[in-house]
């Protein structure tokens, strides 16, 4: 079980529980944190864009080419940061207990 510390778009913070192996996108969507996950984890919509806290970013698996391209496509609509990731590409395990993320602004 991994706890996820979430900063919502309005600045409020909450903690969500995650089952081992669950995708970060599913945790955020099911926890009503403002993430739609429209594509269901196919890395094709960008609605699960988050900013990973600096201290956690380097511990995550590297971005795939598909994830990097989807994030690049979002750059015209929303600020990208060096820690920008798609939550659908991050499986959570016990090693990520306490991971901190900020929900990125919604693409309009």
Protein Blocks (a to p, Z undefined) as FASTA:
>chain_A
ZZdddddfkopacdddddehiafklmmmmnonopaolnoonopnopmgccddfklmmmpc
cddfklmmmmmmmmmmoccdfkbccfklmccdfklgoiacddddddZZ
